[in-house]
Amino acid sequence: MAQTNLTSLPASPGLKFRSIILGFAIVLIVAFFLGPILWQLLTSIKVNQAIAAVPTVYIPQLNQLTLKHYQDLFVRRPFLSYIFNSALVSITSTVLALGLGAPAAYALARLRIWGEGFILASILIFTLFPYILLFLGLLEVVKVLGLGNNYLALIVPYTAINLPLTILVMRSFFQQLPPDLEDAAKVDGYSIGQMLVRIVLPMTMPALVTTGILAFIFAWNEFLFALTFITREPMKTIPVAVAQLGGASTFEIPYGPIAAATVLGTLPLVLLVLFFQRQIVQGLTAGAVKG
């Protein structure tokens, strides 16, 4: 009996229809997420006449493009200082959160600590607690300690807010590591600190990267604390600076400079996620499937 080549059989109409619907849905989802980003990018390079034109100019012509909005950010405003402030606060708080959270997570994962259940429950509750409710208490602390217009007024709260999430995520990764590796390291004469730095942390690098990026994004985008605790113009962060951009008059809204500042403020996060994309995927999916 002759064998039939299955690959030569025509696809059923139902399968083709499902493929078309799936492709159309993918295009809609991509357009839904990328549409606002592309619109913001186009607004940042359009001249003011094209921005305010009626009907709306969706695709500008070459004579309607300009980089003046980006130039104004650095000429009329200390935008480099804003970028430096955001980077300093975000990087410092992220490093502190990982530096303090990783050892604490390892202790909760490997050591028998009295009241461990209560500690984990408290960490989980603090993770779910809306940080905005801490604002009034932190404001009084900043006043008493005289930390107004000081980077520590942002670094310390950001570190404290990111610590619970760091501890919970890192603890789950530490629990997945085989204890035999640590036992072998102890036999070789490694102390707990050496074993953590040289063996355990390199094996949990995806978790460190994922947690660090989440902490960095929170600190980079945080607005309320930065608006209240820092009032000096050269010390403001990017979210506050963008929100306070003004036009030539009271009733003018500088859409172009605001869009340009938004693009510049978002670009570091996009590059960071793209650069560590593989580690982020590994960190988010590790432990999801157990064989």
BELKABEL-V123588 format. One record per residue. N is the residue number from 1. NEAR is the number of other ideal C-beta (glycine too) atoms within 12 Angstrom. Layout:
N|NEAR ; N|NEAR
This chain:
1|3 ; 2|4 ; 3|7 ; 4|8 ; 5|8 ; 6|8 ; 7|8 ; 8|8 ; 9|9 ; 10|10 ; 11|14 ; 12|10 ; 13|10 ; 14|10 ; 15|13 ; 16|13 ; 17|13 ; 18|14 ; 19|15 ; 20|15 ; 21|14 ; 22|14 ; 23|14 ; 24|14 ; 25|14 ; 26|15 ; 27|15 ; 28|14 ; 29|13 ; 30|14 ; 31|15 ; 32|13 ; 33|13 ; 34|17 ; 35|16 ; 36|16 ; 37|21 ; 38|19 ; 39|24 ; 40|27 ; 41|25 ; 42|30 ; 43|35 ; 44|38 ; 45|31 ; 46|33 ; 47|24 ; 48|26 ; 49|17 ; 50|27 ; 51|33 ; 52|19 ; 53|17 ; 54|8 ; 55|7 ; 56|15 ; 57|22 ; 58|16 ; 59|14 ; 60|24 ; 61|16 ; 62|11 ; 63|11 ; 64|22 ; 65|23 ; 66|25 ; 67|18 ; 68|22 ; 69|37 ; 70|26 ; 71|18 ; 72|26 ; 73|32 ; 74|21 ; 75|14 ; 76|20 ; 77|30 ; 78|19 ; 79|31 ; 80|17 ; 81|23 ; 82|35 ; 83|28 ; 84|22 ; 85|35 ; 86|44 ; 87|25 ; 88|27 ; 89|42 ; 90|39 ; 91|27 ; 92|27 ; 93|41 ; 94|37 ; 95|26 ; 96|29 ; 97|39 ; 98|35 ; 99|25 ; 100|24 ; 101|41 ; 102|36 ; 103|27 ; 104|29 ; 105|39 ; 106|34 ; 107|24 ; 108|34 ; 109|31 ; 110|26 ; 111|18 ; 112|10 ; 113|17 ; 114|9 ; 115|11 ; 116|18 ; 117|13 ; 118|13 ; 119|22 ; 120|24 ; 121|16 ; 122|19 ; 123|27 ; 124|19 ; 125|14 ; 126|23 ; 127|23 ; 128|14 ; 129|16 ; 130|12 ; 131|25 ; 132|17 ; 133|13 ; 134|22 ; 135|22 ; 136|14 ; 137|16 ; 138|28 ; 139|21 ; 140|15 ; 141|21 ; 142|26 ; 143|17 ; 144|12 ; 145|15 ; 146|12 ; 147|23 ; 148|23 ; 149|21 ; 150|22 ; 151|32 ; 152|27 ; 153|34 ; 154|41 ; 155|33 ; 156|28 ; 157|36 ; 158|42 ; 159|33 ; 160|32 ; 161|34 ; 162|41 ; 163|34 ; 164|33 ; 165|35 ; 166|45 ; 167|35 ; 168|32 ; 169|40 ; 170|47 ; 171|34 ; 172|26 ; 173|33 ; 174|37 ; 175|22 ; 176|23 ; 177|29 ; 178|15 ; 179|17 ; 180|11 ; 181|23 ; 182|26 ; 183|15 ; 184|14 ; 185|24 ; 186|18 ; 187|11 ; 188|14 ; 189|11 ; 190|19 ; 191|14 ; 192|19 ; 193|16 ; 194|16 ; 195|28 ; 196|32 ; 197|20 ; 198|18 ; 199|28 ; 200|34 ; 201|29 ; 202|17 ; 203|25 ; 204|37 ; 205|24 ; 206|28 ; 207|41 ; 208|38 ; 209|32 ; 210|35 ; 211|40 ; 212|39 ; 213|38 ; 214|37 ; 215|42 ; 216|38 ; 217|29 ; 218|33 ; 219|41 ; 220|39 ; 221|27 ; 222|34 ; 223|27 ; 224|26 ; 225|38 ; 226|38 ; 227|23 ; 228|27 ; 229|36 ; 230|37 ; 231|17 ; 232|20 ; 233|17 ; 234|18 ; 235|27 ; 236|34 ; 237|43 ; 238|43 ; 239|35 ; 240|33 ; 241|38 ; 242|34 ; 243|21 ; 244|23 ; 245|31 ; 246|18 ; 247|20 ; 248|13 ; 249|8 ; 250|7 ; 251|8 ; 252|16 ; 253|18 ; 254|30 ; 255|29 ; 256|37 ; 257|38 ; 258|31 ; 259|32 ; 260|37 ; 261|37 ; 262|32 ; 263|31 ; 264|34 ; 265|34 ; 266|26 ; 267|23 ; 268|25 ; 269|28 ; 270|21 ; 271|14 ; 272|26 ; 273|24 ; 274|15 ; 275|14 ; 276|26 ; 277|18 ; 278|16 ; 279|24 ; 280|26 ; 281|17 ; 282|21 ; 283|28 ; 284|23 ; 285|15 ; 286|27 ; 287|21 ; 288|12 ; 289|7 ; 290|7 ; 291|4
